[in-house]
Structures are given as C-alpha cells and as structure tokens.
C-alpha cells in the first residue's frame, strides 16, 4: 500500500511538471505580463493559466492589437497578458416553482372518422402552343441543308453558277454571281431562286425506277439582270458553302409546308414506302432521317405521323397481321416525296418499309 501511494505522488508531480513546462511563465511588462508563445499555446490556455479563467480570452486578444486572427498565434510571438480583466458573473439559477399535480383526464370518446374527400377529376393536359412560322421555317431550312431532299428531274438544270464578279473560291452573301441557263429558259428578273447541290440519284426500292436525285439546299439568290442564256444575281442567305458549279432551282417556299391549323398529326388513309436514308444507311432506328414517296400532293403536311409496318408472307398459310416497326413524323413535305424523322423504333427499320397512316 505504501509503494502504491508513492507511485501516485510521483505521477501527480510529473503531471504538474508537464503542465508547468507547457506554458512558460511570462516576463513582466508595464501593461502586464508578456508571454512568449510556445508550440501548442492558445489564447484559451493562456487565459486559463495566467488569469484563471479561459472565458476572458477575448480580453487578452483585445490587449494584443497586432494579432489579426485569435485562433492563429505562432511560436516566438509575444502575448501581453493584461493585469486586470472584467469577469462576468454567472446569474444564479432561479428555483422552479412547484407545480400542482395535473388533474386526471377523463377518457374522451374517439371522434368519428372523417369522410374521405371525393376524388377530383384529373386535369386535362394543356396542349403546347404551336411554334411560330419563322421557327418552323428555320427548322425546315436546317433539315434541307443538312439532310437534304429528293429533287425531281424537271427541277434540275434551269441554271448553274459559273463565275462571280469577285475572284473568290466561295460565294458569300451580297456577292454578284453569273448563272448560265441550261434548259433554254431564261431566268426572270427580280425573281428569287434557291441554290442547291445535286448528289447521287435515288431509285424506288420496289420498282427500281428513278425517283430523283439527292440534293441539299445551300442558300438563295435574286436575279437582277436576266438575259437569254446568262443571268446576273445577288446572293442572299447562305446556309452552306456555295461553289461554282452548284445548281439553281425554283425558289423553295417553306411556308407552304406549315402544319395545317388544328392538325393532330393524323392524316387520311395513305400507304407509301421508305425510299432512302441521306447517309446511305440500309438499317435505321429512332432519330434517323428518311425519305418517303408521299408528299404534299397526297395531303401530307409538316408534323403528320405515319406508322412503319412490314408484312411477313408465309407461303401456303393464312397471312399474319402486319408487324409494326415504329413511327415517322414528316419534317418537310415536297410535292411527291417528303423528309421525315423516325420518332419511334420498336425493331430494325430498313429501306422499303411501308409507311402507312390510319384511316380518319
């Protein structure tokens, strides 16, 4: 027991020595004691050591105006310990009054359940407003300049851009260009024309006959001087680079393809076929662009929808119903062909798939 008491005394003495060494006593200054900061010192510890109250550390900080952040003091820094600090007395805790015991609560009958509120009818969806005509026009121009369209044989060859007043490789808006007519029919002064670039021919997948040529619209121009075989024109809008050798066709009137007012996207009973894809794909899916052999002459307008179906023939058996492949929506309907986008694809869609509308 005696040896145990000795160990305790030694431990207490060692703890006292460590606490004494952790904070070196300060020298005396005219305004108070000066402490040299050691590693690990804080204003909280110094206030507790010198002033016996860690909660007065803000007054120690106030006495050392050169310290910007009270939480950041560094070894070797001099800290003035004020001689006097104001200690805030802790107010005594008021005794709580003794409350009388609560009166017994009489059992109350359970309230009758409230009737369930009558189910309200689902609000009818508000149709989205139709985009303005100019927005639709710009979407059509983007489609015809990016994906292209099918141009008929008779639309090709009314004129070719052969040269320009300025010696440039590319044609820009406002430039004066010269157009040679190819079919013996002169262009009309003050008339607008569309500039297109013609690519490969497109043949019908069922009949093999030529439907037309893939073309992309590049911009437009206005003729200012029309002669028998040569016309002078001023270039207007340019959607893609126009070069010498590009073709001129009758001006494309985009506003004639606007959606019919109040159209729900359904058209009368029509049956057509996918002719081609502008990228040459033979198997397509959702968001791909296709050309079909139906157009405005058949009653199509921008926004109309048609189902894509295929009929599988089983020899010597009852034919199964048509298989639905997906859906397309018309972007630009020309007279006999249209540009459309695949909006739903349930299976692979190939060139030659049937495009069919439901009967009204």
Helices and strands as residue ranges (DSSP letters): H 2-22, E 27-29, E 32-36, H 43-51, G 54-56, H 57-62, E 78-82, H 133-146, E 149-151, G 153-155, E 160-164, E 176-180, E 192-203, E 210-226, E 230-238, E 247-250, G 254-257, E 271-276, E 283-284, E 289-292, G 296-298, E 305-310, E 323-333, E 338-345, E 349-350, E 354-356
